[in-house]
């Protein structure tokens, strides 16, 4: 009797101990927490978790690739329970550090890695891009649709390939103008160049531009406001940034995924392996709120929701750059 | 060198006192920076990794300086050098160990050197200013490397923007430096970097060619009148400058990751300018200044980690202030030298 009571008390103590003290470290990509896009989404998810679940959150922003390993190691050494890395660039760092600290849990967004204490959070960006491509084609009166990417890397190719397929699905005759902002990491933080590209696309007759370029996206929003055209945001819901000029945003719910992994860790339900977020679990989606419900008409919405359903049911196959590029 | 060290420490003191505005204790920040550089073998290793890279680019900038040229293109040259080393490694995966590394090193030297030769040729024979040309060629280099890495030699097992992995023959497996420094990014390349700074020092102080280059740099017209082959000397120095920048390939490709990851360089080429400036182009003093700048760069992420208010951006302020104070010292030194002539 006493024994079981003691056991009960220790379990209770242990539980309350672990609940009160879950320490979560968040390592953001070079873009930083204010990119209003990818990293912002992760940061918001973690902040929400910190508020709702009363965890201890600490975030850092990486200075360069080689600093990443250092940051993960620091978190692990300071006995953080869960360390979340945002962005594919952190794959190597987590691979190395997770081996040295098997007791620590890690989560990696956008990177694939098999280890017993790492959960990978991947998103089906091509599906979401397909949807916003369809929206762009439905809304645009001209046959020219624009795409602006940050750097010409496989991840962004995945966006563009899905987007192009979505446009062609609605309007097979449409022509897609595709531009990339730069060839160095600075491409993600160069709104001025993004604006120039958007202006030149608009001059050539483009009416809707999808921009997947992190913090550079704001330049495109400036351009469409100036010329009274439309843009499509990316990752976070960016509709609020220029209400009336942002048709919708391709949501990549990094915040949901980050929140979920924190919640799971808290409830001792952390599992390793790959978790994919797609249209069916709203991991990717298009954004609808009070800022765009006038421009994104009910007619377009019903058509897009129909397409969405078909993709989930497997009636429409969205081309995936990751699969087509592998020989 | 002594003056710029004073400049460095005044700059650091001023920058640290800025942290008062952010509600931090400057002494505490200074302590974090120190711990960040020396705290553990791994920390020291990461600092020395940056140091090695900065020694190469710092030497690159200073060799061009001595010949009277301003090489802003170290960033591009190190990219091309690293690309060439990677390509060489992927072309000949079966070369036995020491030869493989030599071949890759040679490729890096040639790549960086030839990339630098073009702006030098434009400068010397066509009169285009090397600052503009090298700066523009940095972007061309970035574009070219991205294209080759992503389209020609991408990593088949990953969607990350990086090249395929070099074969095991290119990796120094029992690297003693890596072992001592807690399996950090630092490697044998550090020894090569130190050797290079000694060689550059020897070249300028003890050889006839080195003297000729310095004379050319001090006054190209006088040197020309005195019968020096100034054009040839400037071309050679720019080649050496580019080749030294290519040495970063040893630090990163061969010594650390074994592959070319796009965006690996934390602006080695540009921080290298500050390193060279701080050392007054003295190849041996450069080792010290590279270490100090490396420690500052390494400290940036640790400050972000250890404090709540000193973010990555604040670290840029610290670095900027330090560079400003060094330059002021440098300017004063330059004026004094001119005055004494």
Interface residues (C-beta under 8 A of the other chain):
Chain A: X30 X32 X58 X60 X61 X62 X63 X64 X65 X66 X67 X69 X70 X71 X73 X74 X75 X88 X89 X91 X92 X111 X112 X151 X152 X153 X154 X155 X158 X183 X184 X185 X322 X325 X326 X327
Chain B: X42 X43 X46 X49 X50 X139 X142 X143 X146 X150 X154 X156 X158 X159 X160 X161 X185 X256 X257 X261 X262 X263 X264 X265 X266 X297 X298 X300 X301 X302 X304 X305 X311 X312 X315
